[in-house]
Amino acid sequence: MIQFIRMIRRFVLALIVVAGTAAMDAQEIPSKPLSIPVFHPMVINPAYVGSKDFTNISLTSRIFKSPNNQILTIHKRLSGPDGFFSNIGVGAYIFQEQLVASWNTGLALGGAYHFALDDANVHNIAAGASLKGFLNIPKKDAESTGDTSSTSFNPNMDLGVYYYGPTAFAGLSVTSLFGTKIPDGEAIKSEAYQPREYHFYGGYKFLLSKKNSIVLEPSLLVSLNDSTISEPQKHLVPYLKLYLQNFYVGSYMKSVDIFALFFQYQFPRFYTGIFLEFPRVGFLNNDNIIFELSLGINLGHEGDKFLQYRHW
């Protein structure tokens, strides 16, 4: 078991090193708001559901220009008959996003089974799945000009596995497993189109100061679909977080022309976070700044003071 854990750590570290030398022409993370990988990782990997020992409820909304992009998530670990946590986590999320000619609004229900890799339940691996569906609703002005089709409902499914421990984490998942059924030739231009996508993410936590609870966390996200899977080196997105007790600040690099900054502060029972993305050079205005606000509540058992560092 110790050898398995060491292998996971070395694998994650190797991927982070590769990310630092790869080309940074990365695709956007699927779905909006853009801060989903930071504040709502269960959307990318259903195996994340229940990986914290408290109930988590979180809402994120874009503030500028397109304030109608929101997502609400909830997940928890179920309790067993003896009062201790069971191996089952459950979760759900709802979202809506404003597109150019239509709206997407959807719901997902998921669950995960968590296996302890040691007697202390410190190192764990989980397997999860979610059933989801979304409506693509044309805007009235788009209907009148014939730019989009009628309202459509698209059911789908996500699958994933997730390892997490005190210092390392890694996940592999497939989202929109069945893709979206759209006639040939119309998929590219249709806003209802959601391709099957493959995600890998992993990271490692370096404890810089135990006394001051300072932790540095480099990580990596790779998101691919059937058309980009042949060039994974072009879609590596490195992340970096610095934890300072109840606060963390972070950034990622999707493009040399884009700068991103996000941070979160943890109060005893709730937290708030901000996500910013804007061009590295040029005049800044409401049209090119993405500003998203996240609010969350933690209910139930709080866990140890380093719990927030254990998960991505």
C-alpha angles and dihedrals in degrees: 000000000000090000090051091052092048090050091053091050093050091047092053093046091050092053092050090053090050090051091057092060100038129099112268102219092124130170123240118268108259117262130013146297092061092223093070094110089053103041103019111033091158087075090063096039123022090197087074089071111112095009091126123068094232138055112269124200118180136175125192127184136176111240108193130057097341105040091162095080107101139151130190120194135182130180137161144167113251120235123238128228090266092059094253124111117280125217093257128094125187132192147159141193139193126197145173128195131188114226132181099270104007149018129249117205124171152160133218132189119194146171139189138197116219123208119198113224094197139028093255092057089232097125116047142169124202137194118203145174136188136196115214144166137186138196121224107206120189118226116243094246090050091051092053093053095042094238095136141025128251125286112297135191118216120191120195147154140233129206131190151156125214135190119197135173141150095289110013140042135178136174139187123193147160118217126194088016094187097039120218121300105233126148116265113272094023100072097083095053097037118097088205090067117109115172124210107268136197122211133191123179134166141157148174132226121221114198105220097172125008092186093056096031093239114163130173115207121188114183142167135222124194118185120181139167132197092277097048102036091097091064107043092153089070094056104052114126116190119204129196127195130182116199119204107183104287095358134071134184126193149163141193138203119231095149137003087236095056128069121199131189130177135170140174136197121207118214120188094274107004140032140203130207139184129207123196131183124175140149117282093228135022137049115323121222140147091278097062103031118087110202119180128178124205128194126183143177127209114204129188128005113023098200124204123328092258094054093104090060094055097074137047 
